[in-house]
Amino acid sequence: MTTLTTPLNEHLLAAGARRGEYRGVETARSFGNPTHEFGILLRGCGLFDLGWRSKISITGKDRIRWMNGMATNNIRDLPVDQGNYNFLLNAQGRIQGDLYVYNFGDHLLVDTEAWQTPTILKLFKHYIIMDAVEVTDISEKLTALGLQGPQSREVLHRLGLNVPDDLRPQHVLKLTWQNVGVSLIRMAGHLADGYEIWLSPSDASRLWDALSAAGATPVGTDALEIFRVTAGIPRFGQDIRDRDLPQETGQMQALNFSKGCYLGQEIVERIRSRGNVHRQLTGLLIEGEPPAPGTKLVVNGKDVGEITTALKVPAAGAEKTLALGYIRKEAVRPDIIVQVNGSQAKLFNPPFREALLTG
C-alpha cells in the first residue's frame, strides 16, 4: 500500500525535516530536536503540518437533520462558522470514529484524521437512505497548518492575520492573506493557545515560509505527540478504540444530551441515567521506562486496567514517564498503589503540567 504524503512533505524535507509516517501519512517527524520543539509548543510558537488530516464536505437540503442524527453533538443548533467535536457510534454505543463538524452555511465540513476517512465515508453513505445529502472528500482541495503556543497570536498579527481577543474556540474566522483566502480556527480546551489555518495546498508552502519568517518555529510530530499526552488528549485508534463507550473516554465535550435521537443515543442516555461507567480514561505518572500499549494496571495483584499510550516527557530536572490508560472505577481510591510492569504508578488527571513541575 502506498503511504499518503502531505502537500507540504517535499517542502519540509528541503527545510531540513526528518520525515516519517504519522497516523498513516508521511510528514515531518522532527526538525532535529523533538525536546526543543516540545519546549517551543509550551513557551513559544510552534508551526506544524496538519496535512495528515482530511476534509469532507456535506451538502444537500437534509444535511443538518441528517448529520444531527449521525453525530453525538448538537449539529442542529450549530451557528454558522462554528464547529464542535463529535463521536460517531454504532447501534451498541461503541465509538467508530471521531471528528469535528463545522457549519459553513451552505454546507457542513467534517475534519478528521486522514486514516479514518474511508471508514467514515462508508458509514456516512450507509446511512444516507432517502435523504437529500451528498458526501464528498475534498482533502485534495484543502490542507492545514497549525500553530501552538502562547506566542501564536502575536505571530499571526505580524503576518496581518488579526485575531480578536474574544475569538471563540472552534470558531472559523475567514481572512485574506496576500490575496489568498484562509480560514483561521482557534483550538479548544487545553489547546486554546493554538490555531489551525485552512487553505489551498498550492499556497501552503508560501504561508509556511511566511509564518517561519514571522517568528514561528517548525516542529514535527514527535514533539506534537509529547504535547498531546502532556495535555491529556486521547487519540482515536490508540486511546479511544471501537470497543469504548463515550463516557469512558471522559470526552464529555463530544456529547449533547438535549439534541434528540442519534445513532447509539440510547446507550449513551442509559449510561447517563445510571450515573456511572465501569472504567475511565485517566493519566498516570510512572516510575521507569514507558510500558507498551496494552500493559496491565495492577492493584493488589488484580488486573484493573491497561495502558493505551506511554512516553518519556522532558521535565524540570529529569525526564518523566507519562501515560494514558483505562482503570476500573472501583479501584480508584485515595490510597491506591498501581503497579505497571512491577513499577509504581500514580494516577493523575491530565493535563500533566503540575506533574512535570513537581513530580
N, C-alpha and C positions, 0 to 999 in steps of 0.2 A: 504494500500500500504506500502511495506517495505521501510524504509528510507535507502538510499545508505550510505555507510561509506567509508572513505578514507583508503588507505593501511596503513597509519600511525596512524589511530584512536586509536587503543589499546595502541600503544607505547606512544602516547601523554597523554593518561589517566594515565599511570604509571608514567609519568613525572610531574603529578600534574595539568593537564589541566582540565578546566571546559568545558565540551563538550556541543554541541548544533547543531542545524540544520543551515546550511548556504547555500543558493542557492539550497536547496533540498538535501544536502549531510551533514552527520554528521561529524564534525571535532572539533578542539579546538576553543572555543569562547574566552577564555582568560586563562592566567596563573596566575590570581589573581588580577591584577590591570590594566585594559584597559587604564587608563590615563597615567600610567607609560610606558606601552607598546607603546602608541602613541608617547610619547616623544622619545623613542628609535628609532622609524621609522624616526623621524625628525633629530635626532642628533647622532645616533649610528649605529648599525647594527641589524635590526630585522630579525628573522628567522621564517618562517611560512609555513604551509602546503598548497600546491596547488593541492592536490588530488581531490578537488571538480571541477576541470577542466577535460575535456576529450580530447582524441586524435583520429583523423580519418585519415586513410591512403587512398590516391587516387592514383591508379596505372592504367596502360594501355597507349597505344601509343597516344591516343587522350586527355590525361589528361590535358595538358597545354591549348590547344584550348578550351576544354570544360569548365574548371574552369574559364578561362578568360571571357567566355560568361555567367557565373553564378554570379560572384562577382563584386563589384563596383570598385575595384582597379586593377592595371596592373599586371596580373599574367604572361602574355606572355613574358615580359622582366625582370622578377624577377630573379636575379642572383642565382646560386647555393649557398646554405647555407645562404639564406637571406629570411626574411619574411616581410609581410605587413598586415595592418589592413583593414578589409573589412566589408561591409554590404551585406546581401542577401535581395533582394527586390522582390515584386510581380510585375505583369504587370502594376499596378497602381502607382508604385514607392514607395510603403509603405514598411517600414523595417520589415523583417520577422525574422531576426537574425543577430548577429554579430560574427565575428571570425577572427583569424589570419591564414594566409596561408603561409607556408614555402616551399621553393623549395629544396628538398634533392637530386636532380639529377635524380635518378631513380624513385622517387615518390614525390608527394606533401603530406604535412602533415598539417591537419587542427587542430587548437587548439581553443576550445570554452568551455563555461561552460557546465557541465555535464547535467543540466536540459534541455538545448537546443538541446541536441544530437538527441533525437527521431524526433523532428520537422525537423532538418537539414538533417538527413538521409532520411526522407520521401521526402523532397524537392529535394535533390540530385537525388534520384532514379527515381522520377517522370520525371526529365528532361534528363535522360540517354535514348536516343531513339535508334539511330543506332551507337552510339559512342562506341569505344573500351576503356571503362572506368570501373574500379571496385572500389567500395567504401567499406571500411572495418573499423569498430570500433575497435581500438587497445588499448583502455583505460586500459584493464587488463594487458597489457604488458608494459605500460609506465606511470609513475607518475612524479610529480614535486615538488620541494621545492623552496621557494622564499626567497630572501634576499633583504632588502631595508634599505637605509640609507647611509650617507657619509663614513662610515667605512666599507662598504660591500666589496669593492675591497681589502682592507687590510686583512680582514678575509679570503677571498679566497686565497690570496697569502700565508698566514700562512699554509694553507692546501695543498700547492703545486699546486693550480689551478691558474696559472699565467695569468692575464688578460692584454692584450695590452692596452696602453694608448689610442690608436685610435680605439678601438673596436666600430663598428657602432651599433646604436640601431637596435634591431631585427635581428642582425647577429648571426648565430649559430657557436659556437666555439666547435669543437669536441675534448675532452680531455680524459685522463685516470687518475683515482684516485684509488690507491690501487688495480690495475688490474680490475677496474670497468670502463666501458665506460660510459661517461656522455656527455650531450650536454648542453653547457652554453650559455644563451641568455641574452644580455643586454636589459633592458626595454627601452621604448621610452618616449618622451615628458616629462611631469612632474615627471615621474618615472625613470629618467635617472640614478639615484643613485641605481637602483635596478637590480637584476639579477634573472633569472629562471634557475634551474638546472633540466634537464630531465634525468631520469634513470629508471632502472628496479625497480618495487615495492619491490622486495626481498632485495635490497640494500639500500632502503630509510632510514630505522631506523638507520643503521650504519653511514650513511652520516649525518643524523640529529645530532647524538651524537657528531660526529667529528666537525661539524660546531659550536655546542654549546661550545665544549672544546676550540675551536679556538677564541672564543670571541663573537659569535653571541648570541643574547638574544631572546628566544622564545616569540612570540606574537600570539595572537588569532585574530579571525575575527572581534570581536568588535572594536579592535584598527584599523584593516585594513579598516573598514567602515568609521571611523572617518578620517583616512588618505585619503581615496578615495574622500570623499566630500570636504575635505580641498584642495585637488589637483584639484577639479572641474571635476572629471572623471564620466561621466554618465554611468549607467549600463542598459543593455538591459533587458526589463521586468519590469523596475522600472522608470528610467528617459527617456529611449527610448522605445517606445511602438509600436505595429504593426500598429498603425494609423499615425505614424510620418513619415515625409519625411526627407531624409538625410540632406539637408541643414538646416533644422530647428534645428537639433541637434548641429550644429556648429562643427561637427567632420569631417572637410574637409580632414584630412589625410586619410580618408577611400575612397576618391573619386579620380578618374583619368579621365580627360576629353579628352584624346587623344588616348585611348586604342581601340576604336571601340565599336561595339554593345555588349550589355549585357542585361539581364533581368531587365526591369524597366528603362533602359537608356534614353528612350525618355522623360520621365517625368523629370528626373534629368537634362537633357540638356535644356529642356524648362524652368525650373526654373533658370538655369544659364543664359540663353539668355535674360530673362526678368529682371535679376539683383537683385531679392529680393524674400523673403518669407514673409508671413504674421505674423509669430511669430518666436521666437528664444529662445533657451535654455539659461538661464542666472543664475547667482548666486545671492543670497540675504543674507544680514545681517539683522536679525530680532530681534526686541525687544521682550523679553518674551520667553515663552515656545515653543518648536518645534511644528508647526502645522502638522496635519495629511496629508498624500498624498491626493491630490485632493482638498485641501483647496484653495479657490479662492483668486486671487490677485485682489485688487480693487483700482481704481483710479477715484476720483470724483464721487463715487457712482456706477461706472460701472465695471463689471467683465472684466478684461483684460488678465487673465491668471490663472495658477494654480501651486501649489507646487507639486513636484514629490518626493523629499527627504528632510528631515529636521532633524537635530540632534544638541545636545549640544557638543561643542568642547572646550577642555581646552585651555585657552589663558592667556596672561600676565595680571595678576590682577584678572580676573574672567572668568567664562565660557561664551561663546557666542553661540548664535543660528545661525547656517549657514544652507542654503538651496539651492537646485537646483529647477528650475521650468521654465515654459514657460510663456512668456509675449508677447502680440501683439506689433509689432514693432512701430506702430503709437503712442503707449502710452509711448514710451521711449523718455524722454526729460530731459535736464539738471536739471530742477526744479521739477522733478516728486516726488510725495509723494505717496508711495504704502502702502496700508493697508492690513494686513493679520490678520484675526480674531480680528479686531479692534486695532491691534498694528501696529506701523510703521515699514517699511522695507526699506532698502537701497539696490539698485541694485549694484552688484559688479561682475566684470568679474573675474572668477577664474584664477589662484589659489588664495586662500584666505590669503596668508601669511601676506600681508600688513594689512588686516582687523584684523588678530589675534594680530598683534603688536600694532595697533593704534586705532582699533575700528572705 
